[in-house]
Amino acid sequence: MKKLGHAFFRQDAIRLARGLIGTVLVRRVGGKEYRARIVETEAYVGTHDLASHSSKGRTKRTEVMFGPAGRAYVYLIYGMYEMFNIVAGRKGTGQAVLIRAAEPLGDWKANLSGPGKLTRALGITSSANGLDLSGSSIFLLHDPGYRPRIRRTRRVGVDYAKEWKDALLRFFDDKSTSVSKRRAV
């Protein structure tokens, strides 16, 4: 398997969200290595996307979303769940992809069927915000032998986003049992 580099992450968020399905997320922490296949993502396409944090402009919280691509954007919601996103696209565009679910690989067992469960199980916290994902503690691998069956639906939990709430910007592997929301929302 080949490690994904900065060029891969410079795709626009829609292409990256689709392209991440089936890749392997590697997390090294506490002397251990965990691997999980990404099976569900959501694209946030820039400052014009009312569901995206970048639609509020550059703030201390959102600055990492504006690039460079291939950085982690990790934030806390509801005061209890950390969300792991990957910055996408050209620098300055405010694009990112939320990693919603994954399947554990190897000999470890974990429920990764939701963005909060995923970050908790992999030990991804807000301290990883801004981390270069071509490094050694969190990175992604291309698995040429895996062929996902990709479906596209509306994103989850963005009813506040006016016309953007119905955008078909969620992707998932229909073969996976770890997808957080099976039905097309």
C-alpha positions as CSV (number, residue, x, y, z in Angstrom):
1,M,0.0,0.0,0.0
2,K,1.2,3.5,-0.8
3,K,1.1,6.4,1.5
4,L,-1.1,9.3,0.3
5,G,0.7,12.6,-0.1
6,H,-0.1,16.3,-0.4
7,A,-1.0,16.1,-4.1
8,F,-3.9,13.6,-3.3
9,F,-5.4,16.0,-0.7
10,R,-5.3,19.0,-3.1
11,Q,-8.4,17.7,-4.9
12,D,-11.6,19.6,-4.4
13,A,-13.6,18.3,-1.4
14,I,-16.2,16.4,-3.4
15,R,-13.5,14.4,-5.3
16,L,-11.5,13.9,-2.1
17,A,-14.6,12.7,-0.1
18,R,-15.3,10.1,-2.8
19,G,-11.6,9.2,-3.2
20,L,-11.1,8.6,0.5
21,I,-13.7,5.7,0.6
22,G,-11.7,2.5,0.8
23,T,-8.4,4.1,1.9
24,V,-6.8,3.0,5.1
25,L,-6.4,5.5,8.0
26,V,-3.4,4.7,10.1
27,R,-3.1,6.0,13.7
28,R,0.1,5.5,15.7
29,V,-0.3,6.4,19.4
30,G,1.2,5.1,22.6
31,G,3.5,2.7,20.8
32,K,0.7,1.0,19.0
33,E,-0.5,1.2,15.4
34,Y,-4.2,1.1,14.5
35,R,-5.6,0.7,10.9
36,A,-9.1,1.4,9.7
37,R,-10.7,1.4,6.3
38,I,-12.6,4.7,5.7
39,V,-16.2,3.8,4.7
40,E,-18.1,7.1,5.1
41,T,-17.3,10.7,4.4
42,E,-18.9,14.1,3.9
43,A,-17.7,17.0,1.7
44,Y,-17.7,20.6,2.9
45,V,-17.0,22.5,-0.3
46,G,-16.0,26.0,0.8
47,T,-17.1,29.4,2.1
48,H,-20.3,29.4,0.0
49,D,-21.4,26.0,1.6
50,L,-23.7,27.1,4.5
51,A,-23.1,23.8,6.3
52,S,-19.3,24.4,6.3
53,H,-17.5,26.1,9.2
54,S,-15.6,28.1,6.6
55,S,-18.8,29.9,5.6
56,K,-18.3,32.1,8.7
57,G,-15.0,33.2,7.3
58,R,-11.5,32.9,8.8
59,T,-11.5,32.6,12.5
60,K,-9.1,31.0,15.0
61,R,-11.2,27.8,14.8
62,T,-11.5,27.6,11.0
63,E,-8.0,28.9,9.9
64,V,-6.7,25.4,9.3
65,M,-9.5,24.8,6.8
66,F,-8.1,27.4,4.5
67,G,-5.0,25.3,3.8
68,P,-2.7,23.9,3.0
69,A,-4.5,20.6,2.0
70,G,-3.6,17.4,3.8
71,R,-3.9,18.9,7.3
72,A,-6.2,17.6,10.0
73,Y,-9.1,19.8,11.0
74,V,-10.3,18.5,14.4
75,Y,-13.0,20.3,16.5
76,L,-15.2,19.6,19.4
77,I,-19.0,19.5,19.1
78,Y,-21.6,19.4,21.8
79,G,-18.8,19.7,24.3
80,M,-18.1,16.0,24.0
81,Y,-17.3,14.7,20.5
82,E,-14.3,15.5,18.5
83,M,-14.7,15.4,14.7
84,F,-11.8,14.5,12.4
85,N,-11.7,16.3,9.0
86,I,-9.1,16.4,6.2
87,V,-8.4,19.8,4.6
88,A,-9.0,19.6,0.8
89,G,-8.5,21.7,-2.3
90,R,-6.5,24.7,-3.1
91,K,-5.1,26.9,-0.3
92,G,-7.6,29.6,0.7
93,T,-10.8,27.8,-0.4
94,G,-11.9,26.6,3.0
95,Q,-12.7,23.0,2.0
96,A,-12.6,19.9,4.1
97,V,-13.9,16.3,4.3
98,L,-15.4,14.9,7.5
99,I,-14.5,11.3,8.2
100,R,-17.8,9.8,9.4
101,A,-17.0,6.1,9.8
102,A,-14.4,3.4,9.3
103,E,-13.9,-0.4,9.7
104,P,-11.1,-1.6,12.0
105,L,-8.5,-3.7,10.3
106,G,-6.2,-6.2,11.8
107,D,-6.6,-7.7,15.2
108,W,-8.3,-4.9,17.1
109,K,-12.0,-4.5,17.7
110,A,-13.8,-1.1,17.8
111,N,-17.0,0.5,16.8
112,L,-16.1,3.2,14.3
113,S,-19.6,3.7,13.0
114,G,-19.8,7.4,13.6
115,P,-17.5,10.4,13.7
116,G,-17.3,10.7,17.5
117,K,-16.9,7.0,17.9
118,L,-14.1,7.0,15.3
119,T,-12.1,9.8,17.0
120,R,-12.5,8.3,20.5
121,A,-11.4,4.8,19.4
122,L,-8.4,6.1,17.5
123,G,-7.4,8.7,20.1
124,I,-7.7,11.6,17.8
125,T,-8.2,14.8,19.8
126,S,-8.2,18.5,19.1
127,S,-4.4,18.4,19.8
128,A,-4.2,16.9,16.3
129,N,-5.8,20.0,14.7
130,G,-3.4,21.3,12.0
131,L,-1.4,18.1,11.9
132,D,0.2,17.3,8.5
133,L,-1.4,14.0,7.4
134,S,1.7,13.0,5.5
135,G,3.6,12.5,8.7
136,S,4.0,9.5,11.0
137,S,1.3,9.7,13.7
138,I,-1.8,9.9,11.4
139,F,-1.7,9.2,7.7
140,L,-3.6,7.4,4.9
141,L,-2.7,4.6,2.6
142,H,-4.1,3.7,-0.9
143,D,-5.3,0.1,-1.0
144,P,-5.3,-0.8,-4.7
145,G,-6.8,-4.2,-4.0
146,Y,-10.0,-2.9,-2.4
147,R,-13.0,-1.8,-4.5
148,P,-15.7,0.0,-2.6
149,R,-19.3,0.2,-3.8
150,I,-19.9,3.9,-3.4
151,R,-23.3,5.5,-2.8
152,R,-24.0,9.2,-2.6
153,T,-26.6,10.9,-0.4
154,R,-27.4,14.1,1.6
155,R,-25.2,14.9,4.5
156,V,-26.3,14.2,8.1
157,G,-27.3,16.8,10.6
158,V,-27.1,20.0,8.5
159,D,-30.8,21.0,8.4
160,Y,-29.8,24.6,9.4
161,A,-27.8,25.0,6.1
162,K,-30.8,26.3,3.9
163,E,-30.4,25.2,0.3
164,W,-27.2,23.3,1.2
165,K,-29.0,20.8,3.5
166,D,-30.1,18.7,0.5
167,A,-26.7,18.7,-1.3
168,L,-25.6,15.2,-2.2
169,L,-22.2,15.5,-0.5
170,R,-22.1,12.3,1.7
171,F,-20.4,9.2,0.3
172,F,-20.3,5.7,1.8
173,D,-19.3,2.2,0.9
174,D,-22.5,0.2,0.5
175,K,-20.6,-3.0,1.2
176,S,-19.7,-1.9,4.8
177,T,-21.6,-2.7,8.0
178,S,-19.8,0.2,9.7
179,V,-21.6,3.0,7.9
180,S,-23.2,5.3,10.5
181,K,-26.5,6.0,8.6
182,R,-27.5,3.3,6.2
183,R,-30.6,4.9,4.8
184,A,-30.4,7.8,2.3
185,V,-31.2,10.9,4.3
